[in-house]
Every structure is written in C-alpha cells, then in structure tokens.
Amino acid sequence: MRQVMYSQFGDESVLQLTEQAVPSIEKDQLLIRVKAVSINPLDWKVYGGEMTLMSGSKFPKSVGIDFAGLVEQTGSAITQYTVGDPVMGLLDAFKGGALADYIVVKATDVAPKPANTSFEQAAALPVTGLSAIQIIDQLAAVKANQEVLINGATGGVGVFAVQIAKKRGARVTAVVSTKGVAAVTAWGADTVIDYTKQRLDQLNQRFDVVIDLSTKLPFAEAKRLMKPRAVFVSTLPSPVSLLSSFVNNLFSGKKHKILILKPTATGFSTLTKLAEDGLQIVLDKTYALANVQEAYREARRGKGIGKSVIVMD
Ligand SMILES: NC(=O)c1ccc[n+]([C@@H]2O[C@H](COP(=O)([O-])OP(=O)(O)OC[C@H]3O[C@@H](n4cnc5c(N)ncnc54)[C@H](OP(=O)(O)O)[C@@H]3O)[C@@H](O)[C@H]2O)c1
C-alpha cells in the first residue's frame, strides 16, 4: 500500500510516497481503507521539527491526523462496527500516519461518518470540529447573549467555532482578512473586522470571551479586549504558556485557557449531531495523493478559506 513518510525534518520536500505492507490488526482494532485525509497546521509543525518534545526524533515518521474511510476488517472484540461502515476519525497528532491506503485504529479513535457528508467533508471534521467544540463548550463555556471575539475565524477551527458560538446564542465578532468577510458573514457572524484594515488594539468594545486561532494575539494584548471576568482561549500549548496561564488564573479574574485537544465519545457525538443539523463544512482545495508536497506547500501558504483535503484516489 501507499504511505507518505519522511526520514528527516524539513519543508514539504521531505514528504515521500513510499510502498509499505498493509498492517495487520489486533482483536480490539479496526483496519480502515482511507478515502480522504485533511491537512492541519500541526502536520507541518511536526515534520518541520518544531514539536520534537512531543513527536520525538526517530525516523521514519508518517503524516496525517484526520481521516475518513471505510471499515475494511474488524478485530474479534469489535462489536460497534462491521465491514463496509463509513467512518471518520483521528490519529495521534504527533505520530500521524493517516496518509496511507490502510490504517489501524481503535474503535475509540473513530465515529460513524455523518450521513449527509462526503468522505472529503468528513475528513475535514475531527481535529478542527472537536477543537471548536472543546473551545466553545468547555474552555470558554459560551452562553447565550455573551460577546465572543474569534480571531482567525476563517481557518479550520474558526469555521466551526463561529457557527457553534452562534448556535449557543452568543454575539460573534469575527476577525478575518479581506477574503473572508463575505464567508464569515454567511456563517452568522454579527460583526466582522478585517484585520488588514482595522487594528484590534484600537477596538473600544470589551468581550466575555476572546478566542485566538491565529497564534498572533498574545494574552497580554488580549487582556485589554476582555471584560473583568472574561476568558481568553489560545491554541498553542508550551511549558511556558501553560505555567504562566496557571499562575495568572490563580490571581486574575481574566482567565487564560489553552487548548490541548482531547477527543472524546461525547465530542464526536456532538460533532456528528452538528454536522447532521447542517453545520457548514468549508473545503478549500482537494488534491490527489501524488500531489502531497504541493498540497502541504499551498496549505501552509494559507491563502484559502477552510480546509484542504487529500483524496486517496
Ligand atoms: N492545541 C491543540 O490541541 C490544537 C488543536 C487544533 C488546532 N490547534 C492550533 O490552532 C490554530 C488554528 O488552527 P486552524 O486549523 O484553524 O489553523 P488555520 O486553518 O491555519 O487558521 C488560522 C487562521 O488565522 C488567520 N490569521 C492569520 N494571521 C492573522 C492575524 N494577524 N490576525 C487574525 N487572523 C489571522 C488566518 O486567516 P487568513 O488566512 O485570512 O490570514 C486563518 O484563518 C493552529 O495554530 C493549530 O495548530 C491546536
């Protein structure tokens, strides 16, 4: 079978299409025939060698976290799935491996593919959808009538964060570049700020929740946008940020929470329900597996809206 691997850290040129044996499964595992894999910023942080503390430095390594596909084979202890079931899921973010014709997963790593989605759309759901749910429903615990600012609202997580915050009854201010103004308005944002034309530090409004998905808004700067008991959510955990947020949260009414994605069965079922209720899944571009380097290069350049997907043709 085909699998994308790399043997050194670097840019997209390290990603190589290799031939590997189809893996075998244990009794509590499933073999999935992968149909589509979506691209996440974490992928290039890992193969770029920025996350060695979590990923380790042993080679070869493989790529791809989010996938959708068909159950090809089930272990003897599997009762929830049968051969041919369409599923979506995610692999360990720091090990990757989804960019392969076949992958081995545990039943807890997958969920049934929402009925109204294509494989490409379903592959774009797990990491960003579960992240958005964890941010909106748990870390920020967004409530009706709250003022929520989402910085980076047209990226993978932002697309869902805007829609879920609106579903929870919040008033959403979305911060995007010019290309995203019309899209984020269509997803329900109440106010749109084009960050290429207006600076956040000149905004007079104060928010109950500030979410930074761009990694460009530090807590120190977010504070002046926050009401006295507001929550700030950022998405880049590091030993320094985790420690400083812990200390801050002991003494300040303005809380700093940091996303560390923890996929759960409840998260998956919320995500499936949202998708089946019409959550918009926004795909930027789709690529054939043979064009994997180009796919990652373009996704990293970041000119589109929503998620890029690689199709296992
Ligand atoms: N900790 C975890 O467990 C976890 C889980 C999932 C994701 N993440 C991280 O969360 C972040 C968001 O993920 P994602 O998939 O949504 O990434 P993404 O698709 O790359 O989106 C990033 C967004 O930031 C916007 N942006 C860039 N510069 C900006 C600026 N100066 N001001 C405002 N917005 C700006 C981009 O918009 P334009 O293209 O218009 O500039 C884009 O919409 C990533 O860093 C990802 O690695 C962490």
The ligand as an ORCA input file, in Angstrom:
! r2SCAN-3c Opt
* xyz 0 1
  N      -3.569     22.715     20.893
  C      -4.319     21.897     20.174
  O      -4.720     20.820     20.634
  C      -4.730     22.335     18.800
  C      -5.729     21.640     18.098
  C      -6.125     22.129     16.842
  C      -5.529     23.274     16.312
  N      -4.520     23.884     17.014
  C      -3.868     25.104     16.505
  O      -4.872     26.116     16.412
  C      -4.520     27.032     15.395
  C      -5.733     27.215     14.478
  O      -5.950     26.030     13.755
  P      -6.628     26.088     12.315
  O      -6.713     24.701     11.814
  O      -7.867     26.917     12.374
  O      -5.496     26.931     11.514
  P      -5.620     27.685     10.133
  O      -6.612     26.989      9.273
  O      -4.234     27.891      9.640
  O      -6.262     29.096     10.523
  C      -5.526     30.157     11.056
  C      -6.323     31.428     10.816
  O      -5.600     32.555     11.344
  C      -5.841     33.657     10.487
  N      -4.816     34.697     10.683
  C      -3.535     34.711     10.240
  N      -2.930     35.871     10.629
  C      -3.857     36.564     11.330
  C      -3.836     37.808     12.010
  N      -2.745     38.590     12.047
  N      -4.968     38.228     12.634
  C      -6.088     37.475     12.617
  N      -6.172     36.269     11.999
  C      -5.062     35.829     11.358
  C      -5.854     33.060      9.098
  O      -6.614     33.892      8.252
  P      -6.055     34.466      6.854
  O      -5.723     33.262      6.013
  O      -7.196     35.236      6.318
  O      -4.873     35.306      7.205
  C      -6.581     31.715      9.354
  O      -7.971     31.875      9.172
  C      -3.295     26.442     14.674
  O      -2.124     27.082     15.162
  C      -3.321     24.974     15.101
  O      -2.047     24.372     15.072
  C      -4.124     23.450     18.239
*
